[in-house]
């Protein structure tokens, strides 16, 4: 092996005359380090891979003791023999081919899929998008002026539409099975419906004479498309609805050449790269809250992708595919180096474009007024004008409500109140004095003031729910635990003599005594609901007598102050 001869070569020669060499390979570069010779004559023993390929469907590697199956591409299945495709990976275009990369394992240089090439269809591939459900890749070829499709495994090359000019941005919208793209030649945004057999291209937006749309992404939940505009006089990032309605420029300042663009659908964040200002930024979908990823210094970001906690981009000056932390831009990893012209890049996974997993779509993210998302996709609550967050960070109250020292601040629907210092916030949002916790009394009404208390074996009993009560309350024929666990596993109780005129019966699992006609009447009389089990039909509701009159307080307005004297009672809003 010679690192300089014939630009890196591998040679052989007789031991007796090293000058009589033969060059086997040349032009291998100057990074040659070692060479090993494998010959059947040097081997001894039996290699189990020689028999039925060791049971492997693709590669069989003998480790000295037993065969180990491996895959040329893809991963070994759970059976340890067969191979299956990876379910997430990166794809990037490099002019005459499309290559794949592992997103998170930079040490595995074996590509998830073979390189995709075609002399007939692929001459200058730029823009990329994908249909995960159908395992399809969409790519634009600016030399042919066409938009093509191919399957993940490289089969099924097909032209979707021709004569489209310089298409550098593609975006597939899965809900309606529609493909969108930008055209630099005539400054248009176009789409085609892939469900119908009609291949007619529809132009949605005609931009101005100086406009040069490039990168594009779509959001199915809001039915909007976003794109970068290279207009040399007024560069911007723009958006509009799928119909072309309500076109607006959302980023217009501190921007020169917005090249790359991607959407983080889970966190509802917009990322873009500026090829002239050499930066990557993040913002809300409306362009607000702009943040420059300070640790990132790209030289010429051509395209961007985002998945999980990372951003990925292709860089023309660095000739590389790079990964970094999407929150800070830190933790750079060079996934591929020495790539002459890396173009489009996409993060392929089943949830890359899933905007329906937005946490704010479920019960408004737990927020009373406004729910937005942070960069990780976690809900952030805020309030409408004139209102402010109260303790807990999810409820809102009027900003001009001033509660006195003898009152509590409640949320607008009275379902939450803020407890002052010296009070304990119950799980049911009542307020009790701090010194009323862990006192073996259910002051909150839901037992939360007796949770996480220290129970001593000698003097206390811990309920199954976690609350503590005095040991003297155990098996005293009165349910002190909310789950009645203090009255379970007790000595049998004789209930027959408790009431002469109407004999009573004992419950199966607790010390409660009930009347026989209370069985299957829809009421939990045994404290564990055992008297309502295995019932064919409910008996008519019995007359229990009048309930004690509850003390309530009427609330008026959007937020309220509740007297501390009434803090143990539920506040009932009146209409």
C-alpha positions in Angstrom: 0.0 0.0 0.0 1.4 3.4 -1.1 -0.3 6.6 -0.2 1.4 8.8 -2.8 2.3 6.5 -5.7 -0.3 6.9 -8.5 -2.4 9.1 -6.1 -2.8 6.2 -3.6 -2.3 2.6 -4.7 -2.3 -1.0 -3.5 0.5 -3.1 -4.9 1.9 -6.6 -4.5 5.5 -8.0 -5.0 7.5 -11.1 -4.3 9.2 -11.0 -1.0 12.5 -11.8 -2.8 12.2 -8.7 -5.1 10.0 -5.9 -3.8 10.8 -3.7 -6.8 9.0 -6.2 -9.0 5.6 -5.0 -8.0 2.2 -5.1 -9.6 -0.4 -2.2 -9.0 -3.8 -3.7 -8.3 -5.7 -0.4 -7.5 -4.8 3.2 -7.9 -6.3 6.6 -7.4 -7.4 5.7 -3.8 -6.3 9.0 -2.2 -3.8 9.7 0.6 -5.9 8.3 3.4 -4.8 4.6 3.1 -3.9 3.2 6.5 -3.8 -0.6 6.4 -4.4 -3.6 4.2 -5.4 -7.2 5.0 -5.1 -10.2 2.7 -7.9 -12.8 2.8 -7.1 -16.2 1.3 -8.8 -19.6 1.5 -5.3 -21.1 2.0 -4.9 -19.1 5.2 -8.2 -20.3 6.7 -8.7 -23.3 9.0 -11.8 -24.9 10.4 -15.4 -24.5 9.1 -17.2 -21.3 8.6 -21.0 -21.9 9.3 -21.8 -19.0 6.9 -20.9 -21.4 4.1 -24.0 -23.5 4.8 -27.3 -22.0 3.9 -25.8 -18.5 4.4 -25.9 -19.2 8.2 -29.7 -18.9 8.0 -29.4 -15.2 7.1 -31.5 -13.6 4.5 -28.8 -11.2 3.4 -25.3 -11.0 5.0 -23.7 -13.6 7.2 -20.7 -12.6 9.3 -18.8 -15.3 11.2 -17.5 -13.9 14.6 -15.3 -16.9 15.3 -17.9 -18.9 17.3 -21.3 -18.5 15.4 -22.8 -16.7 12.5 -24.2 -13.1 12.9 -26.7 -11.9 10.4 -26.5 -8.4 9.0 -28.2 -6.3 6.3 -26.7 -4.5 3.3 -29.3 -1.8 4.0 -32.1 -1.7 6.6 -32.0 -3.4 10.0 -32.1 -6.9 11.2 -35.6 -8.0 12.3 -36.5 -9.4 15.7 -36.0 -12.9 14.4 -32.3 -12.1 14.0 -32.3 -13.5 10.4 -34.3 -11.3 8.1 -34.1 -7.6 7.2 -36.6 -4.8 7.4 -36.6 -1.1 6.4 -35.8 1.7 8.9 -38.9 3.7 9.9 -37.1 7.0 10.1 -34.2 8.5 8.2 -32.9 11.5 6.2 -32.9 11.9 2.5 -30.8 14.5 0.6 -30.4 15.1 -3.1 -27.0 15.5 -4.6 -27.7 16.4 -8.3 -27.6 13.0 -9.9 -28.7 10.8 -7.0 -30.6 10.8 -3.7 -28.8 9.4 -0.6 -30.1 8.4 2.8 -28.6 8.9 6.2 -29.3 7.8 9.8 -30.8 10.7 11.7 -29.4 10.0 15.2 -26.6 7.4 14.7 -23.8 9.3 13.1 -21.4 6.4 13.6 -23.5 4.1 11.3 -22.3 5.1 7.9 -24.2 2.3 6.2 -27.1 4.1 4.5 -30.6 3.0 5.4 -31.4 2.6 1.7 -29.2 2.2 -1.5 -28.5 5.4 -3.4 -31.3 6.3 -5.8 -30.1 7.0 -9.3 -31.5 7.0 -12.9 -29.8 8.3 -16.0 -33.2 8.5 -17.6 -35.1 10.5 -15.0 -32.5 12.1 -12.7 -30.2 14.7 -14.1 -30.3 17.6 -11.6 -32.4 16.7 -8.6 -33.1 19.6 -6.2 -36.3 19.8 -4.2 -37.5 16.8 -2.1 -40.7 15.8 -0.4 -42.3 12.5 0.6 -45.5 10.5 1.1 -44.8 8.2 4.1 -47.9 6.1 3.8 -47.1 5.1 0.2 -43.3 5.1 0.7 -42.9 7.6 -2.1 -40.3 10.3 -2.7 -41.1 13.4 -4.8 -38.2 15.2 -6.4 -37.8 18.1 -8.9 -35.3 18.0 -11.7 -34.5 21.5 -12.9 -32.6 20.2 -16.0 -35.6 18.2 -17.2 -38.1 20.8 -15.8 -40.1 17.9 -14.3 -41.4 16.7 -11.0 -40.9 13.0 -10.5 -41.6 10.3 -8.0 -39.8 7.1 -6.9 -40.3 4.7 -4.1 -38.0 4.6 -1.0 -36.2 1.5 -2.3 -35.4 3.2 -5.6 -37.9 1.5 -7.8 -40.8 3.0 -9.7 -39.3 6.1 -11.2 -42.1 8.1 -12.9 -42.7 11.6 -14.2 -45.6 13.3 -12.5 -45.6 16.6 -14.5 -43.3 18.1 -17.0 -42.4 21.6 -18.3 -42.3 23.3 -14.9 -39.1 25.2 -15.2 -36.9 25.8 -12.2 -38.7 24.0 -9.3 -36.5 24.1 -6.2 -39.1 23.8 -3.5 -41.6 20.9 -3.0 -44.1 20.1 -0.3 -46.5 17.2 -0.1 -49.8 17.7 1.8 -50.9 14.2 3.0 -54.5 15.0 4.1 -55.7 15.9 0.6 -52.9 14.1 -1.3 -51.8 17.3 -3.0 -48.3 18.3 -4.1 -47.3 22.0 -3.9 -44.2 23.7 -5.4 -42.5 27.0 -6.1 -41.4 28.0 -9.6 -38.6 30.5 -9.9 -39.0 31.2 -13.6 -42.5 32.7 -13.5 -42.7 33.5 -9.7 -45.7 31.2 -9.0 -47.0 28.8 -6.4 -48.6 25.7 -8.0 -50.1 22.4 -7.0 -51.4 19.2 -8.5 -54.0 16.8 -7.0 -52.4 13.3 -6.9 -55.7 11.5 -6.2 -57.3 12.2 -9.6 -55.9 11.0 -12.9 -56.0 14.6 -14.1 -52.4 15.9 -14.3 -53.4 19.5 -14.9 -51.3 21.9 -12.9 -53.2 24.7 -11.0 -51.4 27.9 -10.3 -52.6 29.2 -6.9 -50.6 32.4 -6.6 -48.9 34.7 -9.1 -46.2 36.8 -7.4 -44.6 40.0 -8.6 -42.0 40.5 -11.3 -39.1 40.7 -8.9 -40.2 37.8 -6.7 -38.3 34.5 -6.6 -40.0 31.9 -4.5 -37.9 29.0 -3.4 -38.4 26.8 -0.3 -42.0 25.8 0.6 -43.8 23.9 3.4 -47.4 23.2 4.1 -49.5 23.0 7.3 -52.6 20.8 7.0 -54.2 21.9 10.3 -54.4 25.5 9.3 -54.6 24.8 5.5 -51.7 27.2 4.9 -48.5 27.2 2.9 -45.3 29.0 3.7 -42.5 29.9 1.4 -39.2 31.9 1.1 -38.9 34.8 -1.4 -35.6 35.9 -2.8 -36.9 39.2 -4.0 -33.6 41.3 -4.1 -35.5 44.5 -3.2 -37.7 43.1 -0.4 -36.8 39.5 0.6 -39.3 37.9 2.8 -41.0 34.8 4.2 -44.6 34.6 3.1 -47.7 32.5 3.7 -51.2 32.1 2.4 -54.1 29.7 2.6 -54.2 26.7 0.2 -56.7 28.7 -1.9 -54.2 31.6 -2.3 -56.3 33.8 0.0 -54.8 36.1 2.6 -51.3 36.3 1.3 -49.0 38.0 3.8 -45.3 38.6 4.4 -44.5 37.5 7.9 -40.7 38.0 8.0 -39.5 41.2 6.2 -36.6 42.6 8.4 -33.1 41.4 9.0 -33.4 39.0 6.1 -31.4 38.9 2.8 -31.5 35.5 1.0 -34.0 33.2 2.7 -33.0 29.9 1.3 -34.1 27.0 3.4 -37.5 26.6 5.2 -39.1 23.9 7.3 -42.0 23.6 9.8 -41.8 21.9 13.2 -45.4 20.7 13.2 -45.5 19.4 16.7 -44.2 22.7 18.2 -45.8 24.9 15.5 -42.5 26.7 14.9 -41.0 28.0 11.6 -37.3 27.5 10.9 -35.4 29.1 8.0 -31.8 29.7 6.9 -30.4 32.8 5.3 -27.7 32.0 2.8 -26.4 35.6 2.7 -26.5 36.4 6.5 -25.3 32.9 7.4 -27.8 32.2 10.1 -30.7 29.9 11.1 -33.7 31.4 12.8 -36.8 30.2 14.6 -40.2 31.9 14.9 -43.9 31.4 15.5 -46.0 30.6 12.5 -47.0 34.3 12.3 -43.4 35.5 12.3 -43.3 36.7 15.9 -40.8 35.7 18.6 -37.9 35.4 16.3 -34.9 33.7 17.8 -31.5 33.2 16.1 -29.9 29.9 16.9 -26.7 31.5 18.3 -24.5 28.4 18.3 -25.1 27.7 14.6 -22.9 29.4 12.0 -23.8 27.9 8.6 -21.9 29.1 5.6 -24.6 28.7 3.0 -27.6 26.7 4.2 -29.4 25.4 1.1 -32.2 23.4 2.7 -33.5 22.6 6.2 -35.3 19.7 7.9 -36.4 19.3 11.5 -37.3 16.2 13.6 -37.3 15.5 17.2 -34.9 17.7 19.1 -32.7 18.4 16.0 -32.4 20.5 12.9 -30.6 19.2 9.8 -29.3 21.2 6.8 -27.3 20.9 3.7 -24.5 23.5 3.3 -23.0 24.5 0.0 -19.8 26.1 1.4 -19.1 23.4 4.0 -20.0 20.7 1.5 -21.7 18.8 4.2 -24.9 17.5 5.8 -25.1 18.8 9.4 -27.2 18.1 12.5 -27.6 20.4 15.5 -29.8 21.0 18.6 -32.9 22.8 17.4 -33.3 24.8 20.6 -29.8 26.4 20.8 -28.0 25.3 17.6 -25.4 23.6 19.8 -24.1 20.0 19.5 -23.0 20.1 15.9 -22.6 16.7 14.2 -21.3 16.3 10.7 -23.4 13.5 9.2 -21.7 13.7 5.8 -18.6 15.5 4.6 -17.1 16.3 1.3 -20.4 16.3 -0.6 -19.8 18.5 -3.7 -23.4 19.9 -4.1 -25.8 18.9 -1.3 -29.3 20.1 -2.3 -32.7 19.4 -0.8 -33.1 17.5 2.5 -36.1 15.9 4.3 -36.6 14.1 7.6 -38.7 11.0 6.7 -40.8 9.6 9.5 -44.5 8.7 10.0 -45.1 11.8 12.2 -42.8 14.4 10.6 -45.8 16.4 9.2 -48.3 15.4 11.9 -49.8 18.7 13.1 -52.7 17.0 14.8 -50.5 16.0 17.8 -50.5 19.7 18.9 -51.0 19.6 22.6 -53.1 22.8 22.5 -55.7 20.9 20.5 -56.6 18.8 23.5 -58.6 20.7 26.2 -56.7 23.8 25.0 -53.5 22.4 26.6 -55.1 22.9 30.1 -55.1 26.7 29.6 -58.2 28.8 30.5 -57.6 31.5 27.8 -54.7 31.2 25.3 -52.5 28.1 24.6 -49.3 28.4 22.6 -46.4 26.0 22.4 -42.7 26.3 23.3 -39.9 25.0 21.1 -40.3 21.5 22.5 -44.1 21.4 21.8 -45.1 21.9 25.5 -48.1 24.1 26.2 -47.6 27.7 27.5 -50.7 29.4 28.9 -51.4 33.1 28.6 -54.4 35.4 29.1 -56.6 37.6 27.0 -56.1 41.4 27.4 -57.1 42.7 30.8 -56.4 39.4 32.4 -53.4 37.8 34.0 -52.2 34.3 35.0 -52.7 33.3 38.6 -50.8 30.8 40.7 -50.7 27.4 38.8 -50.0 29.0 35.5 -53.1 27.8 33.7 -56.0 30.0 35.0 -56.6 33.7 34.5 -58.2 36.4 36.5 -59.0 40.1 35.9 -55.9 42.3 36.2 -57.7 45.0 38.1 -59.2 42.6 40.8 -57.7 43.5 44.1 -58.4 41.0 46.8 -58.1 42.0 50.4 -56.1 40.2 53.0 -59.3 38.4 54.1 -60.2 37.0 50.7 -58.9 34.7 48.0 -58.6 35.3 44.2 -60.7 33.0 42.1 -60.6 32.1 38.4 -63.4 33.4 36.2 -65.4 30.2 36.5 -64.8 29.9 40.3 -63.3 26.4 39.7 -59.9 27.6 40.9 -58.8 29.9 43.7 -55.4 31.1 44.8 -54.4 30.3 48.3 -52.4 32.9 50.2 -49.3 32.2 52.3 -50.3 30.3 55.4 -52.8 28.2 53.5 -52.7 24.8 51.8 -54.0 24.3 48.3 -56.2 21.2 48.2 -56.5 19.1 45.1 -60.1 20.2 44.8 -58.9 23.8 44.9 -60.2 24.6 48.4 -57.9 26.4 50.8 -57.2 25.2 54.4 -54.8 26.5 57.0 -51.3 25.0 56.8 -51.6 23.7 60.3 -54.7 21.7 59.3 -52.6 19.4 57.1 -51.5 16.0 58.4 -53.8 16.4 61.5 -55.7 13.1 60.9 -58.7 15.1 59.8 -60.1 15.4 56.2 -60.2 19.2 56.1 -60.0 19.5 52.3 -62.9 17.1 51.8 -60.9 15.1 49.3 -58.2 13.9 51.7 -55.4 15.7 49.9 -54.4 17.5 53.1 -53.6 14.1 54.6 -51.4 12.9 51.7 -47.7 12.4 51.9 -47.8 12.6 55.7 -45.5 10.6 58.0 -47.3 7.6 59.4 -45.9 5.9 62.4 -46.7 2.2 62.8 -47.6 2.6 66.4 -50.1 5.5 66.3 -51.2 5.8 62.7 -52.8 3.9 59.9 -52.1 4.6 56.2 -55.1 4.4 54.0 -54.8 2.7 50.6 -55.2 6.1 49.0 -52.1 7.3 50.9 -53.7 9.4 53.6 -52.9 8.9 57.3 -55.4 8.6 60.1 -55.0 7.7 63.8 -54.8 4.0 64.6 -57.8 4.4 66.9 -59.9 5.2 63.9 -59.2 1.7 62.5 -62.2 -0.7 62.5 -64.3 1.8 64.5 -67.3 1.2 62.2 -66.9 4.7 60.7 -65.1 5.2 57.3 -62.4 7.8 58.0 -60.4 6.9 54.8 -62.0 8.2 51.6 -61.6 4.7 50.2 -62.9 3.1 53.4 -59.7 1.0 53.6 -59.7 1.6 57.4 -62.9 -0.4 57.7 -61.7 -3.4 55.6 -60.2 -6.6 56.8 -61.7 -6.0 60.2 -63.3 -8.6 62.6 -66.8 -9.6 61.5 -69.6 -7.3 62.8 -73.0 -8.5 64.0 -75.5 -6.1 62.6 -78.7 -8.1 63.4 -79.4 -6.4 66.7 -78.8 -2.8 65.8 -82.4 -2.0 64.8 -85.3 -4.0 66.2 -88.1 -2.9 63.7 -85.9 -3.2 60.6 -83.1 -5.7 60.9 -79.8 -4.8 59.3 -77.3 -6.9 57.4 -73.4 -6.7 57.4 -71.6 -5.7 54.2 -69.2 -8.2 52.7 -65.9 -6.3 52.9 -66.4 -3.4 55.3 -67.9 -2.9 58.8 -70.9 -1.0 57.5 -74.4 -2.2 58.4 -77.2 -1.5 56.0 -80.9 -2.3 55.6 -81.7 -5.2 53.2 -83.7 -3.0 50.9 -80.7 -0.8 50.4 -79.2 -3.5 48.2 -79.1 -2.5 44.4 -80.7 0.9 45.0 -78.1 2.9 43.2 -76.4 4.2 46.4 -73.0 3.2 47.8 -74.0 2.2 51.3 -71.2 -0.3 52.0 -68.6 2.4 51.2 -66.9 0.1 48.6 -70.0 -0.2 46.3 -70.2 -3.9 47.0 -74.0 -3.5 47.7 -74.4 -2.4 44.1 -72.6 -5.3 42.5 -74.3 -8.1 40.5 -77.6 -6.2 40.4 -80.1 -7.1 37.6 -82.0 -3.9 37.9 -82.0 -0.9 40.1 -84.6 -0.5 42.8 -86.6 2.8 42.9 -84.7 5.5 44.7 -85.5 5.5 48.3 -86.4 8.5 50.5 -83.3 9.4 52.4 -84.6 12.5 54.1 -83.6 16.0 53.3 -79.9 16.8 52.9 -78.4 19.5 55.1 -78.7 22.9 53.6 -75.4 23.9 52.0 -73.9 27.3 52.4 -73.1 28.9 49.1 -71.8 32.3 47.9 -73.0 34.0 44.8 -70.3 35.2 42.4 -70.6 38.0 39.9 -68.2 39.0 37.1 -65.3 37.4 35.4 -63.2 37.0 38.6 -64.0 36.9 42.2 -62.8 37.4 45.7 -64.2 34.8 48.1 -64.4 35.3 51.9 -62.0 33.1 53.8 -64.8 32.2 56.2 -66.4 30.4 53.3 -63.2 28.9 51.9 -64.2 25.4 53.0 -67.5 25.5 50.9 -67.9 25.2 47.2 -68.5 28.6 45.5 -71.5 28.2 43.2 -71.7 30.8 40.4 -75.1 32.3 39.8 -76.5 33.3 36.5 
